[in-house]
Amino acid sequence: MDEEDIFGSHPEPNEFSVANFDRTCDASRATPHPNREEILYQILQKTFRFQEFRPKQLDAINATLDGRDVLVRFPTSGGKSLCFQLPAIYDLHNKHATTFVIQPNVSLIQNQVAALRKLQVATEIFEPRNTRRQADYWKALVENANIPLCFFTPQMMRMSEYLRDVLGELLSQNRIARFVIDEVHLILKDEKGEHGEAFRDLCSIRASDRLGMQDVGDFVTTEIRANLRYSVVFRDGIYMRNVRLLIKFLEEHKREKGLIFCRRVNECKKLAKDLQEKNWSTHAYYARLKERDTYLEEFTQPGGGVNFLVTTNALGIGVNLPNLKYVIHWDPPYSFEEYLQQSGRAGRNGEAAECVLFFSPHSMSRQPHGAPELSDREIQQRNHMIRYAMNRNCRQTCHPYATQQTLCGVCDNCERKSLFVDMTKSCARTHMGSARVRGSAPSTWNSSSCALSWMKFFGK
């Protein structure tokens, strides 16, 4: 039986275009409900079981409810998903409209849908293979619009003409609240690859100027979460000495779950093998590994025998690991954004966690043989990473996107400073008296001149 027989007669296709969707959004913009903020807090507390919004969340939610295009740029566990999940629930009751979420990773969709259903939030995934169930669901959606959130991948839309027809029907009835593009950085990094090609096929995304967003509300938080302690360990050229430093850290966290990130597969395999030879139970985890699912299950199961994985960035989206107590970077990433993203996997449950960067300036200058010359942007990204690692100020305030000035008090630099007391002024006053006796007091004083003067004084 073909798709036409199962679904019955298709709804008459409507032109599903950017212009039509924009006109619908403009028409739906209305004066906000006078009690909107109160209602949003009720949904936050009763449905999602949070008492307060995180920074910038409420601003982003209000912007999308006002009908604006919104770009949300938060670090890992910064609360991005709530910025579209909560408005979806609000719009379902306020306008009987559904939010469509486009995500490039099926595992991530499944994790998010499972979490929402635990909170009693009705969600659905468009799965072309399950045709009869999908037929019933999509008919109910068109007739009743009783689902706040619907998830699908770009590839799913390419495979189903029926889905495009349903979207056209919902659009004509003004029952599409918004389109959400999650993990958008993957699409922009892969414009010529599978994700980029699939997203270009979506009529809901403006083809010009990448995503072509208009009247954009850009909401950014780049602060390091307060429960994370950041530190940098400087690597020298002696490999096994660096491994011993790593083992020393692992011995202090034997019973805790963690990740060790390597930049390349070969480095990942070598480090995992060397640690195994030192009687550590671990696995190398990378993209084309046949045992990926087995290793991940062994790592995530309580009492699985493996407390940490040595991994590349293959351990990315779609893998939910809330209880990690540390994330170690054996090699620094080439951009600080990537470092924030990966290190932010630690402490997602809100408990204290460690983020350790093994750093060597030489490792930032290495280029694979035959690789193209670095662009200006790539050079800038590497410089950000170098400046962060070499800086001696608080890790919360010295990274390239920091906006806060309050010292965290727990990072390696803050702890190091707490061990020292600035005695410059005291030394200067003491030595001024001694220097006057000798007739050699300098006209201005700072820590350098004070130290130099003391050396001269005691050297005579």
C-alpha positions in Angstrom: 0.0 0.0 0.0 1.5 3.3 -1.0 1.6 6.6 1.0 -1.4 8.0 -0.8 -3.7 5.1 0.2 -2.6 5.2 3.9 -2.9 8.9 4.4 -6.1 9.2 2.3 -6.5 12.2 0.1 -3.9 14.8 0.7 -5.0 18.3 1.8 -4.9 20.7 -1.1 -1.3 22.0 -1.1 -0.8 25.6 0.0 2.2 27.5 -1.1 4.6 27.1 1.8 7.0 30.0 1.3 9.0 32.4 3.3 6.9 35.3 2.2 3.7 33.6 3.3 5.1 32.6 6.6 6.4 36.1 7.3 3.0 37.6 6.4 1.3 35.2 8.8 3.8 36.1 11.6 3.2 39.8 11.0 -0.6 39.3 11.1 -0.3 37.4 14.4 1.7 40.0 16.2 -0.7 41.5 18.7 -0.5 43.4 22.0 1.0 41.1 24.6 -1.4 39.6 27.1 -1.5 41.9 30.2 -0.6 38.9 32.4 1.9 37.3 30.1 4.9 37.4 32.4 2.8 35.9 35.3 1.6 33.1 33.0 5.2 32.4 31.8 6.3 32.1 35.4 3.4 29.7 36.1 4.5 27.5 33.2 8.1 27.7 34.3 7.3 26.6 37.9 4.4 24.1 37.4 5.6 22.4 34.1 9.4 22.7 34.1 9.8 22.9 37.9 12.2 25.8 38.0 11.6 28.7 40.3 13.5 31.4 38.3 14.6 32.1 34.8 18.3 32.0 34.0 20.0 35.1 32.5 18.5 36.2 29.2 15.9 33.4 29.0 12.9 35.6 29.7 14.1 38.3 27.3 14.5 35.7 24.5 11.1 34.2 25.3 9.4 37.6 25.2 11.1 38.4 21.9 9.8 35.3 20.2 6.3 35.7 21.6 6.4 39.3 20.1 7.0 37.6 16.7 10.6 38.6 16.3 13.4 36.4 14.8 15.5 35.3 17.8 19.1 34.1 17.9 20.0 32.4 21.3 23.7 31.9 21.9 24.2 30.3 25.3 26.9 27.9 26.4 26.2 24.2 27.2 23.5 23.9 29.8 22.7 27.6 29.6 19.0 26.9 29.1 18.6 27.3 25.3 15.9 24.7 24.9 13.6 26.4 27.4 13.6 29.4 25.2 11.5 27.6 22.6 9.8 24.9 24.8 8.1 27.3 27.1 6.8 29.7 24.4 5.4 26.6 22.6 3.2 25.7 25.6 2.1 29.3 25.9 1.2 29.7 22.2 -0.7 26.4 22.2 -3.1 27.7 24.8 -3.1 31.3 23.6 -3.3 30.9 19.8 -3.8 27.1 19.3 -0.5 27.1 17.3 2.2 24.5 17.1 6.0 25.1 17.3 8.0 23.0 14.8 11.6 22.2 15.9 14.2 21.2 13.3 17.2 19.4 14.7 20.0 17.7 12.7 20.4 14.8 15.1 17.8 12.0 15.8 19.4 11.0 19.1 19.0 14.6 20.4 15.4 14.7 19.3 14.6 11.4 21.1 16.3 12.6 24.3 14.5 15.9 24.3 11.1 14.3 23.5 11.6 11.7 26.3 12.4 14.5 28.8 9.4 16.6 27.8 7.0 13.7 28.0 8.2 13.0 31.6 7.1 16.6 32.3 3.7 15.7 30.8 4.3 18.0 27.7 2.7 16.5 24.6 5.3 16.2 21.8 5.7 14.3 18.6 8.4 13.2 16.2 7.7 13.0 12.5 9.0 9.6 11.4 8.3 8.7 7.8 8.8 5.0 8.4 5.9 4.7 10.8 3.3 5.7 8.2 0.0 4.6 9.6 0.7 6.1 13.1 2.0 9.3 11.4 -1.1 9.5 9.3 -3.4 9.5 12.4 -1.1 12.0 14.2 -0.8 14.5 11.4 -4.6 14.4 10.7 -5.2 15.1 14.4 -2.7 17.9 14.3 -4.4 19.6 11.4 -7.8 19.2 12.9 -7.2 20.0 16.5 -3.7 21.6 16.9 -3.3 20.0 20.3 0.4 19.4 20.2 2.7 22.3 21.4 5.9 20.8 20.0 6.7 18.8 16.9 10.3 17.6 16.0 11.8 16.5 12.8 15.1 16.6 11.0 15.7 18.4 7.6 16.1 15.0 6.0 12.6 13.9 7.2 11.1 16.9 5.4 13.0 16.1 2.2 11.6 12.6 2.3 7.9 13.5 2.8 5.8 15.5 0.5 2.9 14.9 2.9 4.7 16.8 5.7 5.2 19.8 3.4 1.5 19.7 2.5 0.5 19.6 6.2 2.7 22.6 7.0 1.0 24.4 4.1 -2.4 23.6 5.6 -1.4 24.7 9.1 0.1 27.9 7.6 -3.2 28.8 5.9 -5.0 28.4 9.2 -2.4 30.5 11.1 -1.6 27.6 13.3 2.2 27.6 13.0 3.7 29.5 16.0 7.3 29.4 14.9 10.1 27.3 13.4 13.0 26.6 15.7 16.4 25.6 14.3 18.3 23.9 17.1 22.1 23.3 17.0 22.3 25.8 14.2 26.1 26.0 14.4 26.3 22.5 12.9 24.4 23.7 9.8 26.5 26.8 9.3 29.7 24.7 9.8 28.5 22.2 7.2 26.9 24.4 4.6 28.1 22.2 1.7 27.6 18.9 3.5 24.5 16.8 4.4 23.1 19.2 7.1 23.6 22.4 5.0 22.1 20.8 1.9 19.0 19.6 3.8 18.4 22.9 5.5 18.6 24.7 2.2 15.7 22.6 1.0 13.4 23.9 3.8 11.2 26.6 2.5 10.8 27.9 6.0 14.4 29.0 6.1 15.4 32.1 4.1 18.1 31.2 1.6 19.7 34.6 1.3 22.4 35.6 3.8 22.6 32.2 5.3 19.5 32.1 7.6 18.5 35.6 6.5 17.0 36.5 9.9 15.2 39.8 10.2 14.6 42.1 13.1 16.8 39.8 15.1 16.8 39.6 18.9 20.3 38.4 19.6 20.7 37.0 23.2 24.1 35.9 24.3 25.4 34.6 27.6 29.0 33.5 27.7 29.6 33.4 31.4 31.1 30.3 32.8 28.7 28.5 35.1 29.4 29.1 38.8 29.6 25.4 39.7 32.5 24.8 37.3 36.1 25.3 38.4 38.5 26.0 35.5 42.2 25.4 35.5 45.1 25.2 33.1 48.0 22.7 33.3 51.0 23.6 31.1 52.4 20.7 29.1 56.0 20.3 28.3 57.6 18.2 25.5 58.0 15.1 27.6 54.9 13.0 26.9 55.0 10.5 29.8 55.6 13.3 32.3 52.3 14.9 31.1 50.6 11.5 31.4 51.7 11.2 35.0 50.2 14.7 35.7 47.0 13.4 34.2 47.0 10.2 36.2 47.6 12.2 39.4 44.3 14.1 38.7 42.5 10.8 37.8 43.6 9.2 41.1 42.0 12.1 43.0 38.7 11.5 41.1 38.7 7.7 41.0 35.0 7.2 41.8 33.7 10.0 39.6 32.6 10.1 36.0 34.4 12.2 33.5 35.6 12.8 29.9 39.1 13.4 28.4 38.9 15.2 25.0 41.6 14.7 22.4 41.8 16.6 19.1 42.5 13.7 16.8 41.6 10.0 16.7 45.2 8.8 16.7 45.9 10.8 19.9 42.7 9.5 21.4 43.7 5.9 20.8 47.3 6.4 22.0 46.3 8.1 25.3 43.6 5.5 26.0 46.0 2.6 25.3 48.7 4.2 27.6 46.2 4.6 30.4 44.9 1.0 30.0 48.6 -0.2 30.3 48.6 1.7 33.6 45.6 -0.4 34.7 43.0 2.3 34.1 39.7 1.0 32.8 38.8 3.2 29.9 38.0 3.2 26.2 38.8 5.3 23.2 35.6 6.8 21.7 35.5 8.3 18.2 33.2 8.7 15.3 33.8 5.5 13.2 34.2 3.1 16.2 32.0 0.0 15.8 31.6 -0.5 19.5 30.5 3.1 20.2 27.1 2.2 21.6 28.5 -0.6 23.7 31.2 1.6 25.2 28.8 4.5 25.8 26.3 2.2 27.6 29.2 0.7 29.7 30.2 4.2 30.6 26.7 5.6 31.5 25.5 2.6 33.4 26.0 2.7 37.2 28.7 0.1 38.1 29.6 -0.3 34.5 33.3 -0.4 35.4 34.3 2.5 33.2 34.5 5.9 34.9 35.9 8.0 32.0 36.2 7.9 28.3 39.0 9.2 26.1 37.1 10.8 23.2 37.2 13.1 20.3 34.3 15.6 19.6 32.3 12.6 18.4 30.8 12.6 21.9 28.7 15.5 21.0 25.0 16.4 20.7 22.5 13.7 21.4 24.5 12.3 24.3 23.0 13.3 27.7 25.5 13.0 30.5 24.3 15.2 33.4 26.5 13.8 36.2 30.0 14.3 34.8 32.4 15.6 37.6 35.2 16.6 35.3 36.1 17.3 31.7 39.8 17.3 30.7 41.1 18.6 27.4 44.4 16.8 26.6 44.7 19.0 23.6 43.2 22.6 23.5 40.5 23.1 20.9 41.2 25.6 18.2 38.5 28.0 19.3 37.3 29.2 22.7 33.7 28.7 21.7 34.4 25.0 21.1 36.2 24.8 24.5 33.2 26.4 26.3 30.8 24.0 24.5 32.8 20.8 25.4 33.9 21.8 28.9 30.3 22.8 29.7 29.4 19.1 29.7 30.7 18.9 33.2 28.4 19.5 36.1 25.1 19.7 34.1 23.3 18.5 37.2 24.4 21.7 39.0 27.0 20.0 41.2 30.6 21.2 41.5 32.8 19.9 38.7 36.3 20.4 37.3 37.3 21.7 33.8 41.1 21.1 33.2 42.9 22.3 30.1 46.3 20.8 29.3 48.0 23.5 27.2 51.1 24.0 25.2 51.5 27.1 22.9 53.2 24.8 20.3 50.0 22.7 20.0 48.1 25.8 18.8 50.5 26.4 15.9 50.5 22.8 14.5 48.8 22.3 11.1 48.2 18.9 9.5 50.4 18.4 6.4 48.7 19.7 3.3 46.1 21.7 5.3 45.0 25.0 3.7 46.4 28.2 5.1 44.6 29.6 8.2 42.0 32.3 7.6 42.0 35.5 9.7 39.1 34.3 11.7 40.8 31.0 12.5 43.9 32.8 13.6 41.8 35.1 15.8 40.1 32.0 17.4 43.5 30.4 18.2 44.7 33.7 19.7 41.7 33.8 21.9 42.5 30.3 23.2 46.2 31.2 23.8 45.3 34.4 25.6 42.9 32.6 27.8 45.4 29.9 28.8 48.3 32.3 29.4 46.3 34.8 31.3 46.9 35.1 35.1 43.6 36.8 35.9 40.3 35.1 37.0 39.1 32.5 34.4 35.6 34.0 34.7 36.8 37.4 33.7 39.7 36.9 31.3 38.1 34.9 28.5 37.4 36.7 25.2 33.6 37.1 25.7 33.5 37.8 29.5 31.2 40.6 30.6 31.3 40.1 34.4 34.0 41.6 36.6 33.3 39.6 39.8 36.1 37.2 40.6 35.0 33.5 40.9 37.3 32.8 43.8 37.7 29.1 42.8 39.6 28.9 39.5 43.4 28.1 39.5 44.3 31.8 39.1 42.1 33.0 41.9 43.5 30.3 44.2 47.0 31.1 43.2 46.5 34.8 44.0 45.1 34.0 47.4 48.4 32.5 48.4 50.2 35.8 47.9 50.0 39.2 49.5 51.0 42.3 47.6 53.8 43.8 49.8 54.9 46.4 47.2 53.8 49.5 49.2 55.1 48.1 52.5 58.4 47.3 50.9 58.6 50.7 49.3 57.9 52.5 52.5 60.5 50.4 54.4 63.1 50.8 51.7 62.4 54.6 51.2 63.7 55.2 54.7 66.8 53.1 54.1 67.4 54.6 50.7 67.2 58.1 52.0 70.0 57.3 54.5 72.1 56.3 51.5 70.7 59.1 49.3 69.4 56.9 46.5 65.6 56.9 46.7 63.9 56.7 43.3 61.2 59.3 42.4 58.4 56.7 41.6 57.7 53.3 42.9 56.1 50.2 41.5 56.6 46.5 42.1 59.4 46.2 39.5 61.4 49.2 40.7 60.9 48.1 44.3 62.2 44.7 43.6 65.1 46.0 41.6 65.9 48.6 44.3 65.9 45.9 47.0 68.2 43.7 45.0 70.6 46.7 44.6 70.3 47.6 48.2 71.1 44.2 49.5 73.8 43.6 46.9 75.9 46.4 48.1 
